[in-house]
């Protein structure tokens, strides 16, 4: 038999009665008001001045709240489901909620998410995006993370200004090629270079200046030119 919950008065506790809402036991549907929601998600609704305990239908993605106007479908005996939320007096945000995994699939079409102000994607563990091509376009982009890692076969960037600020910068590569029209580097303390062979070539002038300059060689030191001025 249907558990029909009838309130003795507005402030008193409800009592559970073994009495069907429709005495003939025929299926019915209609609108009703949600009176209360228990911890398990069960709903107490008010229909025809009677309290009825219902469950949320699997297709009802919006969890009803107390005070909502909902649509109920019943077999007239033991199964009573809230299928939709018709009206909510509270103008707060609408939440879609399911129990367990959820998958949205567009067969042969596109799936779009649009928001006039902000669009947020949140996960307590992992957020993944997988596709043959991932394109992100925006006026500004920002990434805030304690640690980041990228593993790519090739990376190409075209920027108007590249500014990198950090405490430690480490790079390792088999080959490094750089080309620029103008290059300036400033080191406040020590600039140390260790190489198997060094070749510096200047098209016009080359200058090496310091308060103290020392040039040493283990076997041969050579200075050659059409003119050599010392002192």
Protein Blocks (a to p, Z undefined) as FASTA:
>chain_A
ZZddddfblmlccddddddfblnlpacddddddfbdcfkopacddeehiacdddddfklm
bccdehiacddddehlmgccdfbdfbdfblcdcddddehjdddddehiacddddfkbccd
ddfkbccdddfbdcdddfbdcdddfbdcdddfbdcdddfbdcdddfbdcdddfbdcdddf
bdcdddfkbccdddfbdcdddfkbccdddfbdcdddfkbccdddfbdceZZ
